[in-house]
Amino acid sequence: MDNTIVVSTPPHVKSKRTTRGIMIDVCIALAPAAIAGCVFFGWQALMIILMSVFACVATEFVYYFIQNKGFAHKCADAASVCKRFIKQFDFTSVVTGLILALILPTTDKWYEVFYEVLIGGIFSIAIVKMLFGGTGKNLVNPAAAGRVFMFISFSVVTYVTCNIGYIGDSGTLETGATNLSTLLGANATSTEGLLDLFLGTGIAGCIGETCKAAILLGYVYLAARQVIKWWQPLLFLAVFGFTAVLMSGFSYESGYKFDIELFLPHILSGGVLFGVIFMFTDYTTSPKGVYGQLFYYVVAAILVAVLRYLTKVEVTSFVILLMNLVVPLIDKYFIRKPFGYKKAKKEGK
C-alpha cells in the first residue's frame, strides 16, 4: 500500500476556479493596455507583443518536452508529450509574455529588438520559472526578472513618442528607465497635463505603461472578478504618492515644501500603476496573509518612491524583485490565522 503524502503548492483552497481560468482573466485585463499600446505605437508594438508571447510559450513547451523525455527513443512518445502539454497548459507563459512586452519600449527599428525580446522571454520562462519547478514555484516574478535582465544586458534604450499627439498644453514625458528630472528632482515641477498622462497622448514610454486609462480598465476587471484584492493597489498608490511628494520637496532650497499637486503626476508617470496592478499582485511572489500583505505593499511603495527619487529612473521592476525575495521572511514572521480558527470566548466571572 502506497502511503505517500503529496502536498501541492499552497494555498490549499477548494474552489471551482483554476489557475488556467485566473490566467485567462489576467490576459483579458491586459488586453486594453495591449490594444492601446498598438494604437499608440503602431504595428511595431504588435510585433514585439507577438514575439514576446511566442518566445515564452515556445520556451515552456521545449522545456516541458525535454523534461518529459519527448526526444527519447527517436521521439516515439512525442505525440503523447505534446498532448499532455496542451492538457496542462495554464496560460501563465502567455501572461508572462504579455507583461514582458508591455513593459518594454518600442523603437522605429523594431527588428533590432527582436533578439532582445527573444532572449528576455527565454530567460523569464526557462531560468526564472521552469528551472524552479514551474507554475507556483518561482521565487520572483518572471516578467520583472526578464525586464531587469534585459535592462542590464542591453543598456541602450530609445523611447518613441506615441502616434497620437498630446491634448493639453504640455511637453513630452519619457517613462520607463529614463531620467524624469522635472518630476523626480528637488524643487520638482510637473509640466505634463494630467489628461495627457492619463490617456498617454503625446507620451514617450513603454508599450503598455503609457495609457493609464487602459490599465485602470484592467484593474476594474480584475477587482470585479476577485482575481486581485481591490485595496492592495490603492494602498500602494496612496503610500507611494505621498512619499514621492515628500521626496520631491526634500531640499533646503525648496523649504521642505509639500506640493500635493505632484501627487497625481507621480502616480500617472512611469510604470508604477502597471506594476502594482499586474506584477506586485502576483499570487506566487506576494505574501499570503493580510498583515503580511499590508507590510509588503507599504514597504514596496516607500522603496519605489525613495529609490525613484534618488536614482532618477524607473525602479519598479527592481523593487518587485527585491520584495519578492523577502516574501518568505514576511510569511514567516506575519503568521496567518489558521483556516476556520475562532478565538475562544472568555468566561464571565
C-alpha positions in Angstrom: 0.0 0.0 0.0 1.3 3.4 -1.0 1.2 5.8 2.0 3.0 8.7 0.2 1.5 12.1 1.0 1.6 14.6 -1.8 1.4 18.2 -0.8 0.6 20.6 -3.6 1.6 24.2 -3.9 -0.3 26.4 -1.4 -2.8 27.9 -0.8 -5.0 24.8 -0.4 -8.4 26.1 -1.2 -11.2 24.0 -2.7 -12.8 26.1 -5.5 -14.1 25.8 -9.0 -11.6 28.4 -10.1 -8.5 27.1 -11.7 -5.1 28.5 -12.5 -6.0 28.5 -16.2 -9.1 30.4 -15.6 -7.3 33.1 -13.5 -4.6 33.5 -16.1 -7.2 33.9 -18.8 -8.8 36.7 -16.7 -5.4 38.3 -16.4 -5.0 38.1 -20.2 -8.4 39.8 -20.6 -7.4 42.5 -18.2 -4.1 43.1 -20.1 -6.0 43.4 -23.4 -6.9 47.1 -23.1 -3.3 48.1 -22.3 -2.0 45.9 -25.2 -4.6 47.4 -27.6 -3.8 50.9 -26.5 -0.1 50.2 -27.0 -0.7 49.0 -30.5 -2.8 52.1 -31.3 -0.3 54.5 -29.8 2.9 52.9 -31.1 1.8 51.1 -34.3 2.3 47.7 -35.7 5.9 47.6 -34.3 4.4 47.3 -30.8 2.1 44.4 -32.0 5.2 42.6 -33.4 7.0 42.9 -30.1 4.0 41.6 -28.2 3.6 38.6 -30.5 7.3 37.9 -30.4 7.4 38.0 -26.6 4.4 35.7 -26.2 5.7 33.3 -28.8 9.2 33.2 -27.1 7.6 32.5 -23.6 5.2 29.8 -24.8 7.7 28.1 -27.0 10.3 28.1 -24.2 7.8 26.5 -21.8 6.9 23.9 -24.5 10.6 23.0 -25.3 11.5 22.8 -21.6 8.4 20.5 -20.9 9.1 18.4 -24.0 12.7 17.8 -22.9 11.8 17.3 -19.2 9.2 14.6 -20.2 11.7 12.8 -22.4 10.0 13.7 -25.7 13.2 13.1 -27.6 13.7 9.6 -26.1 13.6 6.5 -28.3 13.7 8.6 -31.5 10.8 10.8 -30.3 8.4 7.8 -30.1 6.4 9.5 -27.3 6.4 12.9 -28.9 2.7 12.9 -29.7 1.7 11.9 -26.1 4.0 14.5 -24.6 2.5 17.2 -26.8 -1.0 16.2 -25.7 0.0 16.3 -22.1 1.5 19.7 -22.5 -1.7 21.0 -24.1 -3.8 19.5 -21.3 -1.7 21.0 -18.5 -1.1 24.4 -20.3 -2.3 27.1 -17.9 -1.6 30.3 -19.8 1.0 31.5 -17.3 3.6 31.8 -20.0 1.1 33.8 -22.1 0.7 36.2 -19.2 4.5 36.5 -18.7 5.0 37.2 -22.4 2.3 39.8 -22.4 3.6 41.6 -19.3 7.2 41.5 -20.5 6.2 43.0 -23.9 4.1 45.7 -22.3 6.8 46.9 -20.0 9.3 47.3 -22.9 9.6 50.3 -25.2 9.2 50.1 -28.9 11.6 51.6 -31.4 11.4 52.7 -35.1 13.7 49.8 -35.9 11.6 47.2 -34.2 13.5 44.2 -35.8 16.6 45.2 -33.9 15.0 44.4 -30.5 13.6 41.1 -31.6 16.6 39.1 -30.4 16.5 41.0 -27.1 12.8 40.1 -26.7 13.6 36.5 -27.6 16.4 36.3 -25.0 14.3 38.0 -22.4 11.4 35.6 -22.9 13.7 32.6 -22.7 15.3 33.9 -19.6 11.9 34.6 -17.9 10.5 31.1 -18.5 13.4 28.8 -18.6 15.5 30.3 -15.8 13.1 32.1 -13.5 10.0 29.8 -13.8 10.7 26.3 -15.1 14.1 25.8 -13.5 12.5 26.2 -10.1 9.7 23.8 -10.8 7.2 25.6 -13.0 3.9 27.4 -12.1 3.6 28.4 -8.5 7.2 27.7 -7.5 9.2 30.6 -9.0 10.9 32.8 -6.4 10.4 36.1 -8.2 8.1 37.5 -10.9 9.3 36.1 -14.2 8.4 39.2 -16.3 10.1 41.6 -13.8 13.2 39.4 -13.8 13.2 39.3 -17.6 12.9 43.1 -17.8 15.7 43.7 -15.3 17.9 41.1 -17.2 17.2 42.9 -20.5 17.9 46.3 -18.9 21.3 45.2 -17.6 22.3 43.2 -20.7 21.0 45.7 -23.3 21.5 49.2 -21.8 20.8 51.2 -24.9 17.1 52.1 -24.9 15.4 54.5 -27.2 11.9 55.7 -26.2 9.5 56.6 -29.1 6.7 59.1 -28.7 3.2 57.7 -29.4 1.5 58.3 -32.7 -1.2 60.4 -31.1 -0.2 64.0 -30.2 -0.8 65.4 -26.7 -4.1 67.0 -26.0 -3.2 69.6 -23.4 -0.5 72.3 -23.4 2.4 70.1 -22.3 5.7 68.7 -23.4 6.7 65.1 -23.7 7.5 62.9 -20.7 9.6 59.8 -21.1 8.6 56.9 -18.9 10.4 53.7 -18.0 14.2 53.6 -17.2 14.9 57.2 -18.1 15.6 60.5 -16.4 12.4 62.1 -15.0 14.3 65.1 -13.8 11.4 67.6 -13.8 9.3 65.3 -11.6 11.8 63.4 -9.5 14.4 66.0 -8.6 14.4 68.6 -5.9 12.1 71.6 -6.5 10.1 69.3 -8.7 7.5 70.6 -11.2 5.0 68.9 -13.5 4.9 70.3 -17.0 2.8 67.5 -18.3 -1.0 67.8 -18.3 -2.9 65.3 -16.2 -5.2 64.4 -19.1 -2.2 63.6 -21.3 -0.6 61.5 -18.5 -3.9 59.7 -18.0 -4.6 58.9 -21.7 -1.0 58.5 -22.7 -1.3 61.1 -25.5 2.0 62.6 -26.6 3.9 60.5 -24.1 7.1 58.6 -24.9 7.4 55.4 -23.0 6.8 51.6 -22.8 4.1 49.9 -24.8 1.6 49.1 -22.1 2.6 51.5 -19.4 1.7 54.7 -21.3 -2.1 54.7 -21.3 -3.2 54.7 -17.7 -6.9 54.6 -18.6 -6.4 51.2 -20.2 -4.5 50.0 -17.2 -7.3 51.1 -14.9 -9.8 49.2 -17.0 -7.8 46.1 -16.4 -7.7 46.9 -12.7 -11.5 47.2 -12.5 -11.9 43.9 -14.3 -9.5 42.0 -12.0 -11.1 43.5 -8.9 -14.6 42.7 -10.1 -13.6 39.1 -10.9 -11.9 38.9 -7.5 -8.6 37.9 -9.1 -6.9 40.6 -7.0 -7.9 42.4 -3.8 -9.2 45.9 -4.7 -7.5 47.6 -1.8 -3.9 46.4 -2.5 -3.1 48.7 -5.4 -4.9 51.6 -3.8 -2.9 51.2 -0.6 0.3 51.1 -2.6 -0.6 54.1 -4.6 -1.6 56.2 -1.6 1.6 55.5 0.3 3.7 55.9 -2.9 2.1 59.2 -3.9 2.6 60.9 -0.5 6.1 59.6 -0.1 7.0 60.8 -3.6 5.6 64.2 -2.9 7.6 64.4 0.3 10.8 63.4 -1.5 10.2 65.9 -4.3 10.2 68.7 -1.7 13.0 67.3 0.3 15.6 70.0 0.0 16.7 73.1 1.9 16.3 75.3 -1.1 12.7 74.4 -1.5 11.9 75.0 2.1 10.8 71.4 2.5 7.6 72.1 0.7 4.7 69.6 0.4 3.2 70.2 -3.0 0.1 68.0 -3.2 -0.3 68.9 -6.8 2.5 66.5 -7.7 0.6 63.5 -6.2 -1.2 62.5 -9.4 1.7 63.3 -11.8 3.9 60.9 -9.7 1.2 58.1 -9.9 0.4 58.7 -13.6 4.1 58.7 -14.8 6.3 55.8 -15.4 5.4 52.2 -14.8 4.2 52.4 -11.2 0.5 51.9 -12.0 1.0 49.0 -14.3 3.5 47.3 -11.9 1.3 47.5 -8.8 -1.8 46.1 -10.7 -0.3 43.3 -12.8 3.1 42.5 -11.1 3.1 43.2 -7.4 -0.2 41.3 -7.0 1.2 38.0 -8.4 -0.1 35.2 -6.2 3.1 33.2 -6.1 5.5 36.0 -5.2 3.4 38.0 -2.8 2.6 37.3 0.9 -0.4 35.1 1.8 -1.6 36.7 5.0 -3.4 40.0 5.2 -0.9 41.6 7.7 1.9 40.4 5.6 0.3 42.0 2.5 -0.1 45.3 4.3 3.6 45.3 5.2 4.5 44.2 1.7 2.7 47.0 -0.1 3.6 49.8 2.3 7.3 49.0 2.3 7.3 48.4 -1.5 5.6 51.8 -2.1 8.1 53.6 0.1 11.1 51.9 -1.6 9.8 52.8 -5.1 9.2 56.4 -4.2 12.6 56.8 -2.4 14.7 54.9 -5.0 12.9 56.6 -7.9 13.9 60.0 -6.4 17.5 59.1 -5.7 18.2 57.3 -9.0 16.0 59.5 -11.3 15.0 56.3 -13.2 12.0 54.0 -13.1 12.9 51.3 -10.5 9.5 49.5 -10.2 10.8 46.2 -11.6 13.9 46.2 -9.4 11.7 46.8 -6.3 9.4 44.0 -7.3 12.4 41.6 -7.4 13.7 42.8 -4.1 10.3 42.5 -2.3 9.7 39.0 -3.9 12.9 37.8 -2.3 11.8 38.8 1.2 8.3 37.4 0.9 9.3 34.1 2.6 10.5 36.1 5.6 7.3 38.1 5.6 5.2 34.9 5.6 7.4 33.5 8.4 7.0 36.5 10.8 3.5 37.5 9.9 1.8 34.3 10.9 -1.6 33.8 9.4 -4.7 32.8 11.4 -5.4 29.1 10.8 -8.3 28.4 8.4 -11.5 28.0 10.5 -9.9 29.3 13.7 -12.2 31.1 16.2 -10.9 32.9 19.2 -12.1 31.3 22.4 -14.5 33.5 24.4 -13.5 34.5 27.9 -15.7 33.0 30.6 -17.5 35.5 32.7 -16.8 35.9 36.4 
